[in-house]
Amino acid sequence: MEKKMFLRASNLIFEKAKDLRNNLTPAESILWSYLRQKPLGHKFRRQHPISIYIADFYCHSLKLIIEVDGNIHDKDRVHTHDIERQRNLEAEGIGFLRFTNFAVEKNLEVVIETIERYIQNKTKD
């Protein structure tokens, strides 16, 4: 197992990620049905341990995390934690795309277009 992909995630984080994989939210399930098809040839992992965090979806070849946020992420404390977490992971060279549950559930085509545009732009570099 390539440790760089996990940024020294602990066994506890791996166990929590396994539990989360077995309990995806409806929005995560919808997005996973698209991402599992390896869009534009890129493999995504769901509930992926990375450092002290768990990414909803992660693509190692793109160094990209995709997050699907429910209403709880609107709360100040959770939002502040999200920002700190994102900054820490961006410092490791990881990019982020963030979508709301509503966007995934009601506007999946726009979400997919955004992901594919990101991949196309990233692979041009």
Secondary structure, DSSP 8 states (H G I E B T S, - for coil): --GGGTTT--HHHHHHHHHHHTT--HHHHHHHHHHTT-GGG---EEEEEETTEEEEEEETTTTEEEEEE-GGGGSHHHHHHHHHHHHHHHTTT-EEEEEEHHHHHH-HHHHHHHHHHHHHHHHH-
